[in-house]
Amino acid sequence: MSGLEIIGVVSAVIPFLISAGGVNVSTSTLNWLYTKVTRTHRIYRKDGLVAVLLLNLLPGASSAIDRIDKIISDTGTDARLSEFRQSLSSSMNMVAVAGAIIAQVAITGLSLEGIDQAHWTAAAFLVASLIFGAISVYACFIVQQEVNGLLGTDGLLDWLSRPLTEEQVNEKLQMILEYLNSLQGHPPPGDPPPRNQAAPLPELDFVDPLDREASALAAIVVAAPSGLLGLSLNCFVFGFGIYLGGVYSNNLIPGFGRGGSLGILIFYIIAAATSTFLYTFPRVLKTSERYGTERTGDSRVRLEEASRTLRNHEALMARRNEQLLNVHP
């Protein structure tokens, strides 16, 4: 491989690493790192090394499990699940269309003039782009079929959650039975207790009996189509960069001339670097901004609740003033 072919590869390395990494740029924050390590260790113990690698290397898998974790822990789960189902369906449709387009472009690239005389890795990356793009379309169909086949919000919630073991089910069942047995002898809520009964009503020490936990495997399945799409695009950029480097170094297209081939290669490098910067720089800032918002999540929830209460109070006062004006014109 010549030096200019290597330049074509290097110009495509940055978008490949960013897309294939799929990591948040705020990894320098200790809280984020601690959460990441803790979750990775838990997934490694329960799902194995392959799940850990896919979760951290597949683009979008890490953010997918964060979304699933929020949906499961949210109190308004039914509404969030309906929104998630619709959002996932729209996302799969867009990925399927984009995957088909990239696969078509990749297969067209295999017929470029002089590609058989360029370095073999150019055609290899274009073939890989074709395969990744075609499989991303099929993966979209599989995910949509899987999710649409789930009945109701409970079925989707179970699919997004890690199933409980038999020991966990028996333990939680025993806790509920003990709680129900402890209710015997207590009056119903609102009735005055007997004189000889001063014991307070026992409280159950957990909210969700199933104690759901986000499934890393579900996050990987959800993120697989978009991850394959990103790999397809990056393989195409790699292969096309190698081809343009070979066009100049080996003069594969004599009509362009050495100067024309060099100009095309320079424009390719500038376009790849510029588009990568325009995409990644705002993403870096937005990721840091989102991480800062997550750190103040509880305070933000209380602020939103207080704001809703204030708006409801103002609306009530406005209605009362309007009624008073109607009574005393």
Secondary structure per residue as TSV (DSSP state, phi and psi in degrees):
chain	resnum	aa	ss	phi	psi
A	1	M	-	360.0	129.9
A	2	S	-	-78.8	172.8
A	3	G	H	-64.2	-39.7
A	4	L	H	-72.3	-29.5
A	5	E	H	-65.2	-38.0
A	6	I	H	-64.8	-38.3
A	7	I	H	-60.2	-40.2
A	8	G	H	-61.8	-35.3
A	9	V	H	-70.6	-45.2
A	10	V	H	-60.9	-36.7
A	11	S	H	-65.9	-18.2
A	12	A	H	-102.9	-1.1
A	13	V	H	-69.1	-41.4
A	14	I	H	-61.9	-51.2
A	15	P	H	-64.5	-30.5
A	16	F	H	-65.3	-46.3
A	17	L	H	-64.6	-39.5
A	18	I	H	-68.7	-43.3
A	19	S	H	-73.7	-43.3
A	20	A	H	-75.0	-24.4
A	21	G	H	-70.9	-46.1
A	22	G	-	63.0	29.5
A	23	V	-	-108.6	155.2
A	24	N	-	-76.0	146.8
A	25	V	G	-81.3	-8.6
A	26	S	G	-87.0	32.5
A	27	T	G	-68.6	-15.2
A	28	S	G	-72.9	-15.8
A	29	T	S	-75.4	132.9
A	30	L	H	-66.9	-37.3
A	31	N	H	-63.8	-42.8
A	32	W	H	-63.5	-41.9
A	33	L	H	-65.5	-41.1
A	34	Y	H	-63.9	-44.0
A	35	T	H	-63.3	-40.8
A	36	K	H	-63.3	-46.1
A	37	V	H	-66.3	-42.4
A	38	T	H	-62.5	-45.3
A	39	R	H	-67.4	-39.4
A	40	T	H	-62.7	-41.0
A	41	H	H	-65.6	-40.1
A	42	R	H	-65.8	-41.9
A	43	I	H	-67.5	-36.9
A	44	Y	H	-62.4	-40.5
A	45	R	H	-68.9	-33.6
A	46	K	H	-96.6	-33.0
A	47	D	H	-117.5	-14.2
A	48	G	-	98.1	176.2
A	49	L	H	-69.3	-36.5
A	50	V	H	-62.4	-42.4
A	51	A	H	-63.8	-38.9
A	52	V	H	-63.5	-44.9
A	53	L	H	-63.6	-45.5
A	54	L	H	-64.5	-38.9
A	55	L	H	-65.8	-33.7
A	56	N	H	-93.7	-20.9
A	57	L	H	-102.7	-29.1
A	58	L	S	-74.0	124.6
A	59	P	T	-58.4	128.3
A	60	G	T	88.5	-9.9
A	61	A	H	-68.4	-40.3
A	62	S	H	-64.2	-43.7
A	63	S	H	-70.0	-28.7
A	64	A	H	-66.0	-41.8
A	65	I	H	-70.7	-28.2
A	66	D	H	-66.2	-42.3
A	67	R	H	-63.7	-43.5
A	68	I	H	-63.7	-39.8
A	69	D	H	-62.5	-40.7
A	70	K	H	-66.6	-40.4
A	71	I	H	-64.5	-42.1
A	72	I	H	-67.7	-38.6
A	73	S	H	-83.4	-6.6
A	74	D	-	-77.0	143.1
A	75	T	S	-72.2	-36.3
A	76	G	-	-89.0	63.1
A	77	T	H	-65.9	-39.7
A	78	D	H	-61.1	-45.5
A	79	A	H	-65.8	-41.9
A	80	R	H	-65.1	-38.5
A	81	L	H	-66.6	-39.3
A	82	S	H	-63.9	-41.9
A	83	E	H	-64.7	-40.4
A	84	F	H	-64.8	-40.1
A	85	R	H	-63.3	-45.1
A	86	Q	H	-66.3	-42.2
A	87	S	H	-63.8	-41.2
A	88	L	H	-65.2	-39.8
A	89	S	H	-64.2	-43.6
A	90	S	H	-64.5	-40.8
A	91	S	H	-64.5	-41.2
A	92	M	H	-65.1	-36.5
A	93	N	H	-64.0	-43.6
A	94	M	H	-66.6	-41.3
A	95	V	H	-64.8	-38.9
A	96	A	H	-62.9	-42.6
A	97	V	H	-65.4	-46.4
A	98	A	H	-64.4	-39.2
A	99	G	H	-62.4	-41.0
A	100	A	H	-65.3	-37.9
A	101	I	H	-66.4	-45.6
A	102	I	H	-65.3	-39.1
A	103	A	H	-62.2	-39.3
A	104	Q	H	-66.0	-41.0
A	105	V	H	-65.3	-39.6
A	106	A	H	-65.6	-42.3
A	107	I	H	-69.6	-27.9
A	108	T	H	-70.5	-34.6
A	109	G	H	-63.4	-25.8
A	110	L	T	-68.2	-14.0
A	111	S	T	-102.9	15.4
A	112	L	-	-62.8	148.8
A	113	E	T	-64.8	127.3
A	114	G	T	76.4	11.0
A	115	I	T	-67.9	-25.3
A	116	D	T	-71.8	-16.3
A	117	Q	T	-98.7	-10.5
A	118	A	S	-77.3	176.1
A	119	H	-	-62.4	145.2
A	120	W	H	-63.5	-23.8
A	121	T	H	-66.9	-23.6
A	122	A	H	-62.7	-50.1
A	123	A	H	-67.2	-33.9
A	124	A	H	-63.6	-44.1
A	125	F	H	-67.6	-35.6
A	126	L	H	-66.5	-38.5
A	127	V	H	-64.3	-43.0
A	128	A	H	-61.9	-39.0
A	129	S	H	-62.6	-41.0
A	130	L	H	-61.7	-44.7
A	131	I	H	-67.3	-46.9
A	132	F	H	-60.4	-42.4
A	133	G	H	-64.6	-43.2
A	134	A	H	-66.1	-41.3
A	135	I	H	-70.1	-30.9
A	136	S	H	-63.4	-36.0
A	137	V	H	-64.7	-44.1
A	138	Y	H	-66.1	-37.9
A	139	A	H	-64.4	-36.2
A	140	C	H	-60.4	-42.7
A	141	F	H	-63.2	-41.6
A	142	I	H	-65.9	-44.4
A	143	V	H	-64.5	-44.4
A	144	Q	H	-63.6	-40.4
A	145	Q	H	-63.6	-39.7
A	146	E	H	-66.0	-47.0
A	147	V	H	-71.9	-41.8
A	148	N	H	-68.9	-20.8
A	149	G	T	-80.3	-7.6
A	150	L	S	-80.7	134.4
A	151	L	-	-91.2	118.4
A	152	G	H	70.2	179.9
A	153	T	H	-73.3	-30.5
A	154	D	H	-65.0	-39.4
A	155	G	H	-65.1	-41.8
A	156	L	H	-66.8	-38.6
A	157	L	H	-65.4	-39.0
A	158	D	H	-66.2	-36.9
A	159	W	H	-68.4	-34.7
A	160	L	H	-79.3	-11.8
A	161	S	B	-105.2	157.4
A	162	R	-	-78.2	129.7
A	163	P	-	-68.0	146.4
A	164	L	-	-78.3	149.0
A	165	T	-	-78.0	167.1
A	166	E	H	-63.1	-37.6
A	167	E	H	-64.4	-41.1
A	168	Q	H	-65.7	-40.3
A	169	V	H	-62.5	-46.1
A	170	N	H	-64.0	-38.3
A	171	E	H	-65.0	-44.8
A	172	K	H	-71.2	-34.8
A	173	L	H	-62.7	-41.1
A	174	Q	H	-63.4	-38.4
A	175	M	H	-63.3	-42.0
A	176	I	H	-67.9	-41.4
A	177	L	H	-64.0	-41.5
A	178	E	H	-63.4	-37.9
A	179	Y	H	-66.0	-44.5
A	180	L	H	-64.0	-38.6
A	181	N	H	-65.2	-34.0
A	182	S	H	-71.6	-18.0
A	183	L	T	-76.6	-16.9
A	184	Q	T	-64.9	131.5
A	185	G	T	95.7	-10.8
A	186	H	-	-93.1	140.5
A	187	P	-	-71.2	157.2
A	188	P	-	-61.7	156.9
A	189	P	T	-60.3	131.9
A	190	G	T	100.8	-21.3
A	191	D	S	-85.2	143.9
A	192	P	-	-68.8	135.9
A	193	P	-	-70.9	151.9
A	194	P	-	-60.1	160.0
A	195	R	T	-62.8	-37.9
A	196	N	T	-86.5	10.2
A	197	Q	-	-121.8	110.7
A	198	A	-	-117.8	-2.2
A	199	A	-	-71.3	133.8
A	200	P	-	-72.0	161.1
A	201	L	-	-68.9	125.1
A	202	P	-	-66.0	151.6
A	203	E	-	-116.3	141.7
A	204	L	-	-77.3	134.1
A	205	D	S	-88.6	16.3
A	206	F	-	-148.7	152.9
A	207	V	S	-91.1	-54.1
A	208	D	-	-97.0	113.7
A	209	P	T	-59.8	-29.2
A	210	L	T	-81.4	-16.1
A	211	D	-	46.5	61.2
A	212	R	-	-68.5	147.6
A	213	E	-	-132.6	136.3
A	214	A	B	-58.5	135.6
A	215	S	-	-88.5	122.7
A	216	A	H	-65.8	-34.7
A	217	L	H	-66.7	-38.2
A	218	A	H	-64.5	-39.7
A	219	A	H	-63.6	-38.8
A	220	I	H	-66.1	-42.4
A	221	V	H	-62.9	-42.9
A	222	V	H	-65.5	-38.4
A	223	A	H	-85.3	-11.3
A	224	A	H	-60.1	-46.5
A	225	P	H	-60.1	-48.1
A	226	S	H	-67.7	-32.2
A	227	G	H	-65.6	-43.0
A	228	L	H	-64.6	-35.8
A	229	L	H	-63.5	-43.1
A	230	G	H	-63.1	-41.4
A	231	L	H	-64.2	-37.8
A	232	S	H	-62.9	-45.0
A	233	L	H	-64.1	-43.0
A	234	N	H	-69.3	-36.2
A	235	C	H	-63.8	-37.6
A	236	F	H	-64.4	-42.3
A	237	V	H	-63.1	-41.0
A	238	F	H	-59.7	-54.0
A	239	G	H	-62.1	-41.0
A	240	F	H	-68.0	-35.0
A	241	G	H	-65.3	-42.1
A	242	I	H	-64.0	-40.0
A	243	Y	H	-63.2	-45.1
A	244	L	H	-66.0	-35.1
A	245	G	H	-63.2	-39.1
A	246	G	H	-70.2	-32.4
A	247	V	H	-60.6	-40.3
A	248	Y	H	-77.6	-47.9
A	249	S	H	-68.4	-34.7
A	250	N	T	-105.3	1.9
A	251	N	T	52.4	53.2
A	252	L	-	-70.5	-25.0
A	253	I	-	-120.6	91.7
A	254	P	T	-59.6	-26.7
A	255	G	T	-62.9	-30.5
A	256	F	T	-73.6	-33.1
A	257	G	H	78.2	166.7
A	258	R	H	-64.3	-41.7
A	259	G	H	-66.3	-41.8
A	260	G	H	-64.5	-42.3
A	261	S	H	-63.6	-39.6
A	262	L	H	-65.9	-40.5
A	263	G	H	-62.4	-41.3
A	264	I	H	-63.5	-41.7
A	265	L	H	-64.0	-40.9
A	266	I	H	-65.0	-42.5
A	267	F	H	-63.0	-37.2
A	268	Y	H	-62.5	-45.5
A	269	I	H	-63.7	-43.3
A	270	I	H	-63.6	-43.9
A	271	A	H	-64.1	-42.0
A	272	A	H	-65.1	-43.2
A	273	A	H	-67.8	-41.7
A	274	T	H	-66.1	-47.0
A	275	S	H	-64.7	-36.5
A	276	T	H	-64.1	-43.1
A	277	F	H	-65.1	-45.2
A	278	L	H	-63.6	-26.2
A	279	Y	H	-88.0	-43.5
A	280	T	H	-81.5	-36.1
A	281	F	H	-63.7	-49.7
A	282	P	H	-62.7	-31.5
A	283	R	H	-66.7	-37.9
A	284	V	H	-60.4	-48.7
A	285	L	H	-65.4	-40.6
A	286	K	H	-67.9	-36.7
A	287	T	H	-64.9	-44.1
A	288	S	H	-63.3	-39.7
A	289	E	H	-64.0	-41.7
A	290	R	H	-67.1	-37.4
A	291	Y	H	-65.6	-38.7
A	292	G	H	-64.1	-35.1
A	293	T	H	-67.5	-38.8
A	294	E	H	-64.7	-33.0
A	295	R	H	-67.4	-27.7
A	296	T	T	-105.7	29.0
A	297	G	H	-61.8	-47.1
A	298	D	H	-63.6	-43.9
A	299	S	H	-64.2	-36.6
A	300	R	H	-67.0	-38.5
A	301	V	H	-62.5	-44.3
A	302	R	H	-64.2	-38.3
A	303	L	H	-63.1	-42.9
A	304	E	H	-65.5	-39.7
A	305	E	H	-64.0	-42.6
A	306	A	H	-64.4	-38.0
A	307	S	H	-65.5	-41.8
A	308	R	H	-63.5	-40.6
A	309	T	H	-62.7	-41.6
A	310	L	H	-64.7	-42.2
A	311	R	H	-65.2	-40.2
A	312	N	H	-63.6	-39.4
A	313	H	H	-65.4	-43.1
A	314	E	H	-63.9	-39.3
A	315	A	H	-65.5	-39.0
A	316	L	H	-65.1	-43.1
A	317	M	H	-64.7	-36.6
A	318	A	H	-65.9	-39.3
A	319	R	H	-66.2	-39.3
A	320	R	H	-65.2	-42.1
A	321	N	H	-63.8	-37.9
A	322	E	H	-65.9	-38.5
A	323	Q	H	-65.7	-40.3
A	324	L	H	-63.7	-39.1
A	325	L	H	-66.5	-34.6
A	326	N	H	-71.1	-33.1
A	327	V	H	-75.5	-40.5
A	328	H	-	-118.1	79.2
A	329	P	-	-68.9	360.0
